[in-house]
Amino acid sequence: MAFQNSAWRSLVLTLVGSTSCLLIFSCNSGTKSNATEAKLPPSGKELYVENCAVCHGEDGKLGASGAKDLTVSTLSDNEVLQRINEGKNGMPPMKSALETKENVSAVAEYVKGMRK
Ligand code: HEC
């Protein structure tokens, strides 16, 4: 009986343990912006690697899906911001993926820094 009790106890503890893990996990993903606000804001580079490198490549030259080479771009500051926010042709609007204006500016500065 003593064995059964402790077996139940550990089963219950395991269940409670894994449920709260799940809760914490879903909580975190549900409040993504709150979670990132608590930390340092992501750098332009981090944002770029996460959101842009898939088409533009880490060095800006990949050209996947018709993406333009960012190292030879001649767009003005405003045009870069506009392209990131609104997209064009094969480039999707990235505004919502980047979440905040600060992130859009940070990634814009980063891509301008790729120019020679
Ligand atoms: C799905 C692929 C894709 C993703 C993801 C993507 N781009 Fe693009 N990007 C393109 C394409 C395609 C173009 C060319 C648009 C055109 O026809 O002028 C482009 C053009 C640009 C331009 C203009 C270059 C020029 O001189 O005309 C900039 C700046 C740019 N992208 C920045 C970014 C940034 C910053 C991100 C991430 C936040 C990003 N892109 C994500 C595909 C992508």
Boltz pocket constraint, residues with backbone or C-beta under 6 A from the ligand:
constraints:
  - pocket:
      binder: B
      contacts: [[A, 47], [A, 48], [A, 51], [A, 52], [A, 53], [A, 54], [A, 55], [A, 56], [A, 64], [A, 65], [A, 66], [A, 67], [A, 68], [A, 69], [A, 70], [A, 72], [A, 73], [A, 74], [A, 75], [A, 79], [A, 80], [A, 83], [A, 84], [A, 88], [A, 89], [A, 90], [A, 91], [A, 92], [A, 94], [A, 98], [A, 107], [A, 108], [A, 111]]
      max_distance: 6.0
